[in-house]
């Protein structure tokens, strides 16, 4: 049972407060903010206690989503609900941020009214909710110069207009009611967590992935999503002779019908408006191809007492793929004063961040099959041989567009009834690094 | 607007609301109302606009209606009289052909929370229960709960309760779940909604129709049901098997909770359910939401209390991501420590090593103490890492390492040679008082093996004026005394200076008293001083045998799927031990095996105490550290009944010829059969042979009593112990006897004697069975 729900900005501004059980003590919001900011570093903040009231909160979009409840309620339910609520608000308002919440407060009140009654969760299905929600979203769209680049001379179509702008999927779902573009996005998103030992051996490799459907089609009754035919679940079941795509565990949304899945690897579902995670899967302890990045570090002290870190980073992706926004974080010894660097190309950047004791090396674009190197010289006043131990492990964060680590592909995406020609279907692949650590 | 004061805002809003031009244009009207609500949510007091808003309520625009209802529900309590004006509009809306309008009106009618309106609300609520549209019935059902909450003393209308029970069969699953919720609230005094067999089966059959929230709620209500037969129980369990591995963590957790409560009497079934649920729990640990990860981690910690080593093969799933927040990293490390086994220890320590240099000092400290914890079973590898960390010469790391080493030494004294070597080279001065204290303790206790110990102490003694922490001062004093005892030549001068300073100049009374005490003690001579200062050492021949024993599920089942496991460590589980699950020791059976003469007395004791049956239990578990602390508490005279405060010491000799020749494991197993936990053993043929054990015993009314015991056998020592009155057979003989020392707290002579007889029985049985073997 949920007593109150409130949303706070990261600075503690009250964005929204709703009470469900007729207890008016709105200073709870301030109590919560004081508690969460005064929390010592080693204490988990998720659940906090104030007298007989418990605060459970999640952080989404830089905001605090807080529910107050009693001790015996299920943390799984409340946290899942808060996540779902923020997803709903995101569906309805487009993007989660402070201004959007304040602009759309009436819509969110309305949403909360339908989702919770007397503190009990009623429904969170966007299919049911869309019948009840009447307020329209106010989207605060900022003027963006880049949007103009999509418009060709005299309004003619340019090459770019064939690519969906990156903001296309972050708009309120109700826009389609007034004849907005009818579009569907199928995203395959994977998160890798990899640990590579200092000898280059792969120590841990997990991939968590999901297929997310975002639908802005008012009259689409069924989608059929075809996966690779060689897709197999578990170790025993191998199909075909080609490069098998294997995952260890796989779970589907309850709305997915699996009658064609066993034989043809087809998922059928009736999409609801908004975002839906159709399938989640997990591959552990194994990657179908080599890990995307290898690092060859050399760390030594030079005669002048400086620490020399020479890093050679190789990208083992296929030659036609690229990694974007690669950022390597190299922990360096405490007391590092200044950094001099030699990087292999001008678009890279590196800086020393004393507060996190690390050198951060940014590579905006890294093509597959190539190799980059960086030389860092660090001035450290009292450098001892033991300080070398403080260097490493190096962690990378990156984004691999148009690529899945498991090799999962969408063979086809069919909609029925046949949609009018101006409807657009998008399939996007991306792999993120959840945690990619290379020990040195 | 931000520059206007609240009053002017209200004035302006009123002007807008009253403007007839605004009234004629629906869009402008709605915008005016919207501005009021916005001002309200920004904290401006707009209650003065109540009557204008009531007027604006009569509209066909649903959005506007909704906005006004938000306003009315917030301010109704301030203006109960004016709220009466709304009720007419609301009642009219309840007749509206549009179900959405009907449900909206009904919901807000009950949300006004005014007891003066109850008589107007009841009639539409009754009609609402029979409405055609499910959304109206949902609201109406909960409306009754709200109404009851408003006047909790009023009598419960039996007709409504019956109607609500019958609505459990409503085709809409949300109505069904709401009925359960409403009945629970209305019938709170009578113990909540009744879950009998037909209702249970009905709910189980319809579980699939509910969404995940409904499923969770139903599963929670079902915990109240007690199946009548084992067959029925297993039917229910097999129906729920699919939800146990549900991909939705809330459903999975609620199902596990239900399994645990249904299988209270069948712990084995509960354990297998937990094994089955590990997959979804692991998946939740990798969830995208870090709060969900944290919740799952906390619950995995609970699971591991009963199934230690359950997820050993999946240890890599608990490796920390570098971008994870500190609280998740620290939880993961706690889990990793539990999962360590022979196969993964190398990988695990290698990974942990990386965390020790984390930017966040708390995380680094947690990693170091986790390595120390692993060191209790794998001391060589862990110490290697810890010693390596000392090389970093970083203040917070050195301090954490030194503290960890101290803790490790106390439990595993065999590590002392490695630690002493490492300390020899450690030359840092730490800022942290805790770390300095730990270093001083080690220098004092192991000073004779660290050649540079006096010089390290000298640094402290020279700097004594700048020391602020009282703990460090006391530790410095004790360490200097100890070191003086083993290396008098080097320490004499320093100790003199230190004592002089503390006695003459110190302002802290504790420290000064301690210094005076030591000063006087030194006058008593070396032997006396040694007796006082070198008493408390752990026995190097003892190693910790096992980790804490697996707890029974009932220890934590009540907190599963509640907020309790997520709250920080300040939360303590119920301090009262739950003994319902403890095995009963059947006195007849144990005494039947015993051929000894001594049994006559013990059977007598047992039969006399069998009126209040005796039950032993090993939970809640007692850690080796706690045992040691309790055991070393000063005891007065070794008198038969040396009672001190509330604890009782007893010594006894038991004859059992061969018990110390058999293997530790078999004795441990046989003691565990009667729920006695052994904590530590000497190797089989070591002399003196020692065993430490403990158990808890239930007292009829006062909770339980804790019994600690030591079994000692010394071959060399002539067995001329002071004769015990109740052990005629324990006279000095050729036969070998085991000396038993027991400590009981709180005291209870009767149960202690009974326990002694059980112990005797076990030892006899064990030694006799051992004799029959070749």
Interface residues (C-beta under 8 A of the other chain):
Chain A: X14 X16 X17 X21 X22 X24 X41 X42 X43 X44 X45 X46 X47 X49 X54 X56 X57 X58 X59 X69 X71 X72 X73 X74 X75 X76 X77 X79 X80 X81 X82 X83 X105 X106 X109 X110 X113 X117 X118 X120 X121 X122 X123 X124 X125 X131 X132 X134 X135 X191 X193 X195 X197 X203 X204 X206 X208 X249 X251 X252 X280 X282 X284 X285 X329 X331 X334 X356 X357 X358 X384 X386 X387 X389 X390 X392 X393 X395 X397 X434 X435 X437 X439
Chain B: X34 X37 X38 X41 X43 X62 X63 X66 X67 X70 X77 X100 X107 X113 X135 X138 X139 X142 X145 X146 X149 X174 X177 X178 X181 X211 X212 X213 X216 X217 X220 X247 X248 X249 X250 X252 X253 X254 X257 X279 X283 X284 X286 X288 X289 X290 X291 X292 X294 X295 X296 X298 X316 X317 X319 X320 X321 X322 X323 X324 X326 X327 X328 X330 X331 X347 X350 X351 X354 X357 X359 X360 X362 X363 X366 X388 X391 X392 X393 X394 X561 X562 X563 X564 X565 X566 X567 X568
